[in-house]
Amino acid sequence: MKKTVAELFAGVGGFRLGLSNSCDSWDFVWANQWEPSRKAQDAFDCYIHHFGDYNHHVNENISIVPKTDIPDHNLLVGGFPCQDYSVASTGAKGIQGKKGVLWWDIHDTLKSKKPKFLLLENVDRLLKSPSTQRGRDFGIILSCLNELGYNAEWRVINAADYGFAQRRRRVFIFAYLNDTNYFKESKTMEGFDCIHQKGFFSSIFPVSKDIILSNKLNLEYEDLVDVSNNFKFEFQNSGAMLLGTIYTSKTTASYNGSYKLLKDVLEENVDSKYYLNSDFDKWEYMKGAKKIERTSKTGHKYTFSEGPIAFPDPIDRPARTMLTSEASKNRSTHIIEDPLTKKLRKLTPLECERLNGFEDNWTQTGMSERFRYFCMGNALVVGLVKKMGDKLNEIFEKEK
């Protein structure tokens, strides 16, 4: 089967770089990247700078792109935002999701193009959203996939658990149509075996075979409105949906390889602009534990509490998760003691690229330094995708 790929929400190309690092025969036939409310489309420009071919990549709001215009492909990939996925009945119009919620563009692409395989990335809170109806949003996604003839597996992966230099937790979702050879092999598999030993993720990122927490659920709902109104389920960090039955388990990583640490990505002779000046007290306050009395809009008084963050960040461990606010002065920004100067400083954009496994100065393509940090706060860990690409190479070789 041809290794044709379409990429949604492409960012600066993490999925493409990871897959390309696994094999140079992946053919990216189409990609979409659009940053709302920004005149400058720096992430798209970065993508084009590295991969070229404007004619096959679209810098438009995906919601207005006709899905029939997307070329045929066998693998759809993308990292999409965690939003409110609720649906409602619209009378003669049937069922409709909230406008602007990007899951429905993925759904419509799957419905129109029917790619054999799907690989998505999201923040791990997707599994527990919304707080008032835990699991509903992911339940809607799984129900959509089931209706379209897909089975699915998911895993929350902390990159540091498998040797990478950042404690970045993201949920990855792998889905496949019922007419694939991969499905023919997996349908004979018991759901929990898929999670712990024989599935897509467990074969790449091993876990302990001890089942800590597990549960299962049959998707027996009238339609997506019924799912939206009534679905409630405690998804664990790993799971599978096979022929409409959901299996989920809490798993722990089982890894025996080498580990990369924050110190392993640091530059030498860093520019003085990255060093802290005389505002150490402000940084210590932001990073420290605190209890603050606040008053809500209704006049209710409450205590806001937050725990401490190490100051400076230890460099003999994997880094904390980078956020899009890494360029700003806030408690989540990494501050380290430079190994050479022994002075406190922020991470450089290049160091942030290394934490996600990008090549040095990948985002030095004309965007502002602040946006370089923002892009890395949004990006995925390229090495994780490379490992998934290795497995996908095996799967595609067995398809017709």
C-alpha positions in Angstrom: 0.0 0.0 0.0 1.3 3.5 -0.9 2.5 5.5 2.1 0.5 8.6 1.3 -0.1 11.1 4.1 -2.4 14.1 4.6 -1.6 16.3 7.6 -4.1 18.5 9.4 -2.9 21.2 11.9 0.6 20.7 10.6 2.3 23.3 12.8 6.0 23.5 12.0 6.1 19.9 10.7 6.6 17.6 13.7 4.5 14.7 12.4 6.1 15.0 8.9 9.7 15.2 10.3 9.1 12.2 12.6 7.6 10.0 9.9 10.3 11.1 7.4 13.0 10.2 10.0 11.6 6.6 10.1 11.5 6.2 6.3 12.0 8.4 3.3 9.2 6.8 1.4 6.4 8.6 3.2 4.7 10.8 0.6 3.0 13.8 2.1 0.4 14.6 -0.6 -1.3 17.5 1.3 -1.0 19.5 4.5 -3.0 22.3 6.2 -1.8 24.8 8.7 -3.6 28.0 9.6 -3.1 30.2 12.7 -6.3 32.0 13.5 -6.2 35.7 14.5 -2.7 36.1 13.2 -1.8 38.1 10.1 1.6 36.5 9.9 1.4 32.8 9.2 4.8 31.9 10.6 4.3 28.2 11.3 3.1 27.6 7.8 6.0 29.6 6.4 8.4 27.4 8.5 6.7 24.3 7.2 7.1 25.4 3.6 10.7 26.5 4.2 11.6 22.9 5.2 9.3 20.9 2.9 8.5 23.2 0.0 5.7 22.7 -2.5 3.1 25.4 -1.9 0.8 23.7 -4.4 0.2 20.8 -2.1 -0.1 22.6 1.2 -2.9 24.9 2.2 -2.8 28.0 4.5 -6.5 28.4 5.0 -9.0 27.8 7.8 -9.6 24.1 7.6 -13.3 24.5 8.3 -13.9 26.2 5.0 -11.7 23.8 3.0 -14.0 21.3 1.0 -12.9 17.9 2.2 -13.4 16.5 -1.3 -10.5 18.8 -2.4 -8.1 16.9 -0.2 -6.1 14.3 -2.2 -6.7 10.6 -1.5 -4.4 9.3 1.2 -3.9 6.2 3.3 -2.8 7.9 6.6 -4.3 11.1 8.1 -2.2 12.7 10.9 -2.6 15.8 13.1 -2.4 17.4 16.5 -5.8 19.0 17.2 -6.9 21.2 20.2 -8.9 20.0 23.1 -12.3 21.7 22.8 -16.0 21.1 23.7 -17.0 18.3 21.4 -20.7 18.3 22.4 -23.3 17.8 19.7 -27.0 18.7 19.3 -30.0 17.8 17.3 -30.8 20.4 14.6 -34.1 19.2 13.4 -34.1 18.6 9.6 -30.4 19.2 9.6 -29.8 16.2 11.8 -26.8 16.2 14.2 -24.3 19.0 14.3 -21.2 19.7 16.4 -20.3 23.2 17.7 -19.1 25.5 15.0 -15.3 26.0 15.0 -14.6 22.8 16.8 -11.8 21.2 14.8 -12.6 17.6 15.6 -15.5 17.8 13.1 -13.0 18.7 10.3 -11.1 15.5 11.1 -14.4 13.7 11.1 -15.5 15.1 7.8 -12.2 14.3 6.3 -12.5 10.7 7.4 -16.0 10.5 6.1 -15.0 12.0 2.7 -11.6 10.3 2.1 -11.8 7.1 4.2 -8.0 6.8 4.8 -7.1 3.4 6.0 -5.2 4.7 9.1 -5.4 7.7 11.4 -2.8 9.0 13.9 -3.7 12.0 16.2 -2.2 13.8 19.1 -3.9 15.8 21.8 -3.4 17.0 25.4 -4.1 14.2 28.0 -7.0 16.1 29.6 -9.1 15.1 26.5 -9.7 11.8 28.3 -11.4 13.5 31.3 -13.2 16.4 29.6 -15.5 18.1 30.4 -15.2 18.1 34.2 -19.0 18.1 34.6 -19.3 14.9 32.5 -16.0 13.0 32.6 -15.1 11.2 29.4 -17.9 12.6 27.2 -15.6 14.4 24.7 -13.4 11.3 24.1 -16.6 9.2 24.1 -17.9 11.3 21.2 -14.7 10.9 19.3 -14.7 7.1 19.7 -18.4 6.9 18.8 -17.7 8.9 15.6 -14.8 6.6 14.7 -17.0 3.5 15.4 -19.8 4.9 13.1 -17.3 5.5 10.3 -16.0 1.9 10.5 -12.8 2.5 12.5 -11.3 0.7 15.5 -9.0 2.7 17.7 -6.2 2.5 20.3 -4.9 5.3 22.5 -2.1 5.9 25.0 -1.1 8.8 27.1 2.7 8.9 26.6 5.2 10.8 28.8 8.1 11.2 26.5 10.6 11.1 29.4 9.4 7.6 30.3 10.9 6.4 27.1 14.3 8.2 27.2 13.5 11.6 25.9 14.6 14.9 27.6 11.2 16.3 28.4 8.4 15.2 30.7 5.8 15.9 28.0 2.5 14.0 28.4 0.3 13.7 25.3 -2.5 11.3 24.3 -1.9 9.6 20.9 -4.8 8.0 19.0 -4.3 5.4 16.4 -7.3 4.2 14.3 -7.8 1.8 11.4 -10.6 0.8 9.1 -12.3 -2.6 9.4 -11.2 -3.6 5.9 -7.4 -3.5 6.7 -5.2 -6.5 7.2 -4.2 -4.9 10.5 -7.8 -5.1 11.6 -8.0 -8.8 10.6 -5.1 -9.5 12.9 -6.3 -7.3 15.7 -9.9 -8.5 15.8 -8.7 -11.9 17.2 -7.0 -10.0 20.0 -8.6 -9.7 23.5 -9.0 -6.0 24.3 -6.7 -6.0 27.3 -4.0 -7.9 25.4 -4.1 -5.2 22.8 -3.5 -2.6 25.6 -0.7 -4.4 27.4 1.1 -6.6 24.9 0.1 -6.9 21.3 -1.4 -3.5 20.2 0.1 -0.6 18.2 1.3 1.4 21.2 2.3 -1.5 23.5 4.5 -2.9 20.8 6.4 0.4 20.6 6.2 1.7 24.1 6.2 -1.3 26.5 4.2 -1.2 29.7 4.1 -3.4 32.7 1.9 -6.4 32.2 0.3 -5.9 35.6 -3.3 -4.7 35.2 -3.8 -2.0 37.9 -7.2 -0.6 36.9 -9.3 -1.7 34.0 -12.9 -1.4 32.7 -14.9 -1.9 29.6 -18.0 -0.4 28.0 -20.2 -1.2 25.0 -21.1 1.7 22.8 -24.8 1.2 22.8 -26.3 4.6 22.1 -29.1 5.8 19.8 -26.9 8.4 18.1 -24.3 11.0 18.8 -26.8 13.3 20.6 -27.5 10.4 23.0 -23.7 10.0 23.5 -23.3 13.8 24.0 -26.1 13.9 26.6 -25.5 10.7 28.5 -22.0 9.4 28.0 -19.9 9.2 31.2 -16.9 6.9 31.6 -13.6 6.9 33.4 -11.0 6.5 30.7 -7.6 5.4 31.9 -4.3 6.4 30.2 -4.4 3.4 27.8 -7.2 1.8 25.9 -8.7 0.3 22.8 -12.0 0.3 21.0 -12.6 -3.0 19.1 -15.9 -3.4 17.2 -17.7 -0.9 19.4 -16.4 -2.2 22.7 -14.2 0.1 24.8 -11.4 -1.4 26.9 -9.3 0.8 29.2 -6.5 0.2 31.6 -4.1 2.2 33.8 -0.6 1.3 32.6 2.9 2.1 33.7 5.9 2.4 31.4 8.4 -0.4 31.3 11.6 0.9 29.7 15.2 -0.3 29.9 16.9 2.0 27.5 19.1 5.1 28.0 17.7 8.4 29.2 18.3 11.9 27.9 18.4 14.8 30.4 17.9 18.5 30.2 21.7 19.1 30.5 22.1 17.1 27.3 20.4 19.7 25.1 22.1 22.8 26.6 24.1 25.2 24.4 27.5 26.7 25.4 28.4 30.4 25.3 24.7 31.6 25.5 24.0 35.2 24.7 23.7 37.4 27.7 20.1 38.4 26.9 18.9 35.1 28.2 20.3 35.6 31.7 18.3 37.0 34.6 19.1 40.4 35.8 18.2 41.8 39.2 14.6 40.4 39.5 15.4 37.2 41.3 12.9 37.9 44.1 10.1 38.1 41.5 11.1 34.8 40.0 11.4 33.2 43.4 7.9 34.4 44.3 6.3 33.1 41.1 8.0 29.7 41.5 7.3 29.4 45.2 4.3 27.9 47.0 1.6 30.3 47.9 -1.9 30.7 49.4 -3.8 33.8 48.4 -7.2 34.9 49.6 -9.4 35.8 46.6 -13.0 36.9 46.1 -15.1 35.5 43.3 -17.5 37.6 41.2 -20.3 36.6 43.4 -18.5 37.8 46.5 -17.5 34.4 47.8 -14.0 34.4 49.4 -11.7 31.5 48.8 -8.1 30.5 49.1 -6.1 30.1 45.9 -3.2 27.7 46.5 -0.4 26.4 44.3 2.7 24.3 45.0 6.3 25.2 44.4 8.2 24.7 41.2 11.9 24.0 41.4 14.0 27.2 41.1 16.3 26.8 39.3 15.2 23.7 37.3 17.5 20.7 37.8 19.4 19.9 34.7 20.2 16.3 35.7 16.6 15.3 35.0 14.3 15.5 32.0 12.8 19.0 31.6 9.3 19.9 32.7 6.7 20.2 29.9 7.2 23.3 27.8 4.2 25.6 27.4 3.4 28.1 24.7 4.2 30.8 27.3 7.9 29.8 27.6 9.1 33.1 26.3 7.3 35.1 29.0 8.0 35.8 32.6 5.8 33.3 34.5 6.1 30.4 36.9 6.1 27.8 34.1 9.1 29.2 32.3 12.2 27.1 32.7 15.1 28.8 34.6 18.4 26.9 34.8 21.8 27.5 36.3 24.1 27.6 33.3 26.7 24.8 33.8 29.6 27.1 32.6 28.8 30.5 34.0 26.9 29.3 37.1 24.4 32.1 36.5 20.6 31.8 36.1 19.1 32.0 32.7 16.2 31.0 30.5 16.3 28.3 27.9 17.2 29.5 24.3 14.9 28.8 21.4 17.4 26.3 20.0 17.4 24.4 23.4 13.6 24.3 23.2 13.8 22.8 19.7 16.2 20.1 21.0 13.8 19.3 23.8 11.2 18.4 21.2 13.7 16.6 18.9 13.8 19.2 16.1 17.0 20.0 14.2 18.9 23.1 15.5 17.3 26.4 14.5 14.4 24.6 12.8 12.1 27.6 13.6 14.7 30.3 12.6 12.8 31.0 9.4 11.9 34.7 9.9 9.4 34.4 12.8 9.9 36.4 16.0 11.9 34.8 18.8 8.8 34.9 21.0 6.8 32.9 18.4 9.7 30.4 18.1 9.0 29.6 21.8 5.3 29.5 21.1 5.7 26.9 18.3 7.8 24.6 20.5 5.2 24.9 23.3 2.6 23.6 20.7 4.8 21.0 19.1 5.1 17.3 19.7 8.2 15.2 20.5 9.5 14.2 17.1 11.3 11.1 18.3 8.0 9.6 19.5 6.5 10.0 16.0 9.7 8.4 14.6 9.1 5.3 16.7 5.4 5.2 15.6 6.6 5.6 12.0 8.8 2.5 12.4 5.8 0.5 13.4 3.6 2.0 10.6 6.2 0.9 8.1 5.7 -2.7 9.2 1.9 -2.3 9.1 1.8 -0.7 5.6 4.1 -3.5 4.2 1.4 -6.0 5.1 -1.4 -4.1 3.4 -2.5 -4.6 -0.2 
